[in-house]
Amino acid sequence: MISHILPEKRSKHPLNPAVTLYTENDFQALRRIGQHTAQCLDELTSFVGPGVTTAAIDAYVFNFACDHKLIPATLNFRGYRYSCCTSENHIVCHGQPRNKPLRSGDILNIDVSFIDSEGFHGDTSRMYLIGDVSSEAKALVNATYESMMAGLKTVKPGAHVGDIGAAIASYVEPLGYSVVRDFQGHGIGLKFHEEPGIPHYGQAGKGLSLIPGMVFTVEPMINAGNPGTKLLPDGWTAVTIDGSLSAQFEHMLGVTENGMTFFTQSPKGLDRPPYGTL
């Protein structure tokens, strides 16, 4: 029988020993680093706008990390050279900051990940609406956020990984959108990427069972067109294969005895646009 109680000592999932089960003390540390990542995204709401370059956003994130004695997890990760990922319009994920200014009408995902002095990781992302954005783009962004929340509502002891993806896909697909299958959420804690993988599509009741102590991200990437992606020559930037818009949100969470707890909710309630400052 699988326990529904947070472990007193760090342990492994009985059905998959590659999955770490974190303790209540670990959860407190993960909440602190998660709040730092969320605070950075909060502050960016008053900085991001038409004319701002994503390179300037990257510098902002780097300086935030330095000011809070944190390390950007993406910086030098597998050769990546930046402190965050900035993915505009048809970029699905892992967009690299550049010197081209943002334009009114763009939609932008900013993905921030930090490491604290104890080695715990925080990871979250949000969409930003730049200037006067079309109703179609706003609808995609809104549906992406709602699909993430639908997936998160399934998280509780005894549920399965497949429940999360099934809830996400069943929300967006009737609206005519598609779920990216080439990238997924992931376990996180003392490593940037751990087991389990969290697909954003799937079959309810299938996949690894969820038990207290598990920590992972849910970060659906939703396309206005078909779900296909391709990787650009830089080796990082993934774009929609048909040039359609793509949106993404990401939260980091932990499974508790009664359900789940967010580690990356916005301290200022700015979890979704419009943020009132752009």
ZIDALIN-V940655 format. One record per residue. N is the residue number from 1. RES is the residue in one letter. PSI is psi in radians with two decimals (999 if undefined). Layout:
# ZIDALIN-V940655
<<N | RES | PSI> <N | RES | PSI>>
This chain:
# ZIDALIN-V940655
<<1 | M | 2.34> <2 | I | 2.29> <3 | S | 2.54> <4 | H | 0.39> <5 | I | 2.45> <6 | L | 2.35> <7 | P | 2.54> <8 | E | -0.54> <9 | K | 2.60> <10 | R | 2.33> <11 | S | -2.92> <12 | K | 2.67> <13 | H | 2.27> <14 | P | -0.39> <15 | L | -0.20> <16 | N | 1.66> <17 | P | -0.12> <18 | A | -0.21> <19 | V | 2.10> <20 | T | 2.40> <21 | L | 2.06> <22 | Y | 2.76> <23 | T | 3.05> <24 | E | -0.71> <25 | N | -0.70> <26 | D | -0.74> <27 | F | -0.68> <28 | Q | -0.73> <29 | A | -0.70> <30 | L | -0.60> <31 | R | -0.68> <32 | R | -0.84> <33 | I | -0.58> <34 | G | -0.67> <35 | Q | -0.55> <36 | H | -0.77> <37 | T | -0.73> <38 | A | -0.66> <39 | Q | -0.70> <40 | C | -0.78> <41 | L | -0.61> <42 | D | -0.86> <43 | E | -0.58> <44 | L | -0.32> <45 | T | -0.51> <46 | S | 0.00> <47 | F | -0.66> <48 | V | 2.34> <49 | G | 3.13> <50 | P | 2.38> <51 | G | -0.29> <52 | V | 2.39> <53 | T | 2.69> <54 | T | -0.38> <55 | A | -0.67> <56 | A | -0.62> <57 | I | -0.74> <58 | D | -0.72> <59 | A | -0.65> <60 | Y | -0.80> <61 | V | -0.74> <62 | F | -0.79> <63 | N | -0.64> <64 | F | -0.79> <65 | A | -0.81> <66 | C | -0.74> <67 | D | -0.49> <68 | H | 0.21> <69 | K | 0.81> <70 | L | 2.89> <71 | I | 2.24> <72 | P | 2.11> <73 | A | -0.48> <74 | T | -0.40> <75 | L | 2.02> <76 | N | 0.21> <77 | F | 1.98> <78 | R | 0.61> <79 | G | -0.02> <80 | Y | 2.41> <81 | R | 0.15> <82 | Y | 2.88> <83 | S | -0.08> <84 | C | 3.06> <85 | C | 2.38> <86 | T | 1.97> <87 | S | 1.89> <88 | E | 2.47> <89 | N | -1.77> <90 | H | 0.02> <91 | I | 2.15> <92 | V | -0.81> <93 | C | 2.89> <94 | H | 0.49> <95 | G | 2.40> <96 | Q | 2.32> <97 | P | 2.54> <98 | R | 3.09> <99 | N | 0.07> <100 | K | 2.22> <101 | P | 2.53> <102 | L | 2.59> <103 | R | 2.65> <104 | S | 2.31> <105 | G | -0.28> <106 | D | 2.65> <107 | I | 2.51> <108 | L | 2.28> <109 | N | 2.28> <110 | I | 2.14> <111 | D | 2.03> <112 | V | 2.35> <113 | S | 2.29> <114 | F | 2.76> <115 | I | 2.33> <116 | D | -3.12> <117 | S | -0.32> <118 | E | -0.08> <119 | G | 0.09> <120 | F | 2.52> <121 | H | 2.50> <122 | G | 2.51> <123 | D | 2.15> <124 | T | 2.75> <125 | S | 2.72> <126 | R | 2.82> <127 | M | 2.58> <128 | Y | 2.33> <129 | L | 2.12> <130 | I | 1.93> <131 | G | -2.36> <132 | D | 1.75> <133 | V | 2.50> <134 | S | 2.72> <135 | S | -0.58> <136 | E | -0.75> <137 | A | -0.72> <138 | K | -0.69> <139 | A | -0.71> <140 | L | -0.80> <141 | V | -0.78> <142 | N | -0.76> <143 | A | -0.63> <144 | T | -0.77> <145 | Y | -0.82> <146 | E | -0.60> <147 | S | -0.69> <148 | M | -0.80> <149 | M | -0.62> <150 | A | -0.71> <151 | G | -0.73> <152 | L | -0.56> <153 | K | -0.29> <154 | T | -0.20> <155 | V | 2.07> <156 | K | 2.80> <157 | P | 2.36> <158 | G | -0.31> <159 | A | 3.10> <160 | H | 2.76> <161 | V | -0.67> <162 | G | -0.46> <163 | D | -0.63> <164 | I | -0.94> <165 | G | -0.65> <166 | A | -0.70> <167 | A | -0.68> <168 | I | -0.90> <169 | A | -0.68> <170 | S | -0.32> <171 | Y | -0.83> <172 | V | -0.55> <173 | E | -0.66> <174 | P | -0.31> <175 | L | -0.04> <176 | G | 0.08> <177 | Y | 2.95> <178 | S | 2.66> <179 | V | 2.20> <180 | V | 2.30> <181 | R | -0.18> <182 | D | -0.23> <183 | F | 2.70> <184 | Q | 2.97> <185 | G | 3.08> <186 | H | 2.71> <187 | G | 2.68> <188 | I | 2.69> <189 | G | -1.78> <190 | L | -0.10> <191 | K | 2.65> <192 | F | -0.78> <193 | H | 2.11> <194 | E | 3.06> <195 | E | 2.61> <196 | P | 2.80> <197 | G | 2.54> <198 | I | 1.56> <199 | P | 2.64> <200 | H | 0.39> <201 | Y | 2.89> <202 | G | -2.95> <203 | Q | 2.22> <204 | A | 2.44> <205 | G | -0.01> <206 | K | 2.84> <207 | G | -3.13> <208 | L | 2.41> <209 | S | 2.57> <210 | L | 2.29> <211 | I | 2.71> <212 | P | 2.46> <213 | G | -0.30> <214 | M | 2.46> <215 | V | 2.27> <216 | F | 2.98> <217 | T | 2.61> <218 | V | 2.10> <219 | E | 1.12> <220 | P | 2.40> <221 | M | 2.06> <222 | I | 2.24> <223 | N | 2.53> <224 | A | -0.43> <225 | G | -2.36> <226 | N | 2.88> <227 | P | -0.08> <228 | G | 2.53> <229 | T | 2.82> <230 | K | 2.65> <231 | L | 2.29> <232 | L | 2.88> <233 | P | -0.31> <234 | D | -0.16> <235 | G | -0.01> <236 | W | -0.86> <237 | T | 2.09> <238 | A | 2.28> <239 | V | 2.81> <240 | T | 2.43> <241 | I | -0.40> <242 | D | 0.10> <243 | G | 0.12> <244 | S | 2.82> <245 | L | 2.65> <246 | S | 2.57> <247 | A | 2.73> <248 | Q | 2.49> <249 | F | 2.71> <250 | E | 2.29> <251 | H | 2.62> <252 | M | 2.38> <253 | L | 2.87> <254 | G | 2.50> <255 | V | 2.25> <256 | T | -3.12> <257 | E | -0.54> <258 | N | -0.08> <259 | G | -1.94> <260 | M | 2.84> <261 | T | 2.34> <262 | F | 2.48> <263 | F | -0.26> <264 | T | 0.42> <265 | Q | 2.54> <266 | S | 2.23> <267 | P | -0.44> <268 | K | 0.16> <269 | G | 0.44> <270 | L | 0.83> <271 | D | -0.30> <272 | R | 2.62> <273 | P | 2.82> <274 | P | 2.52> <275 | Y | -0.13> <276 | G | 0.10> <277 | T | -0.11> <278 | L | 999>>
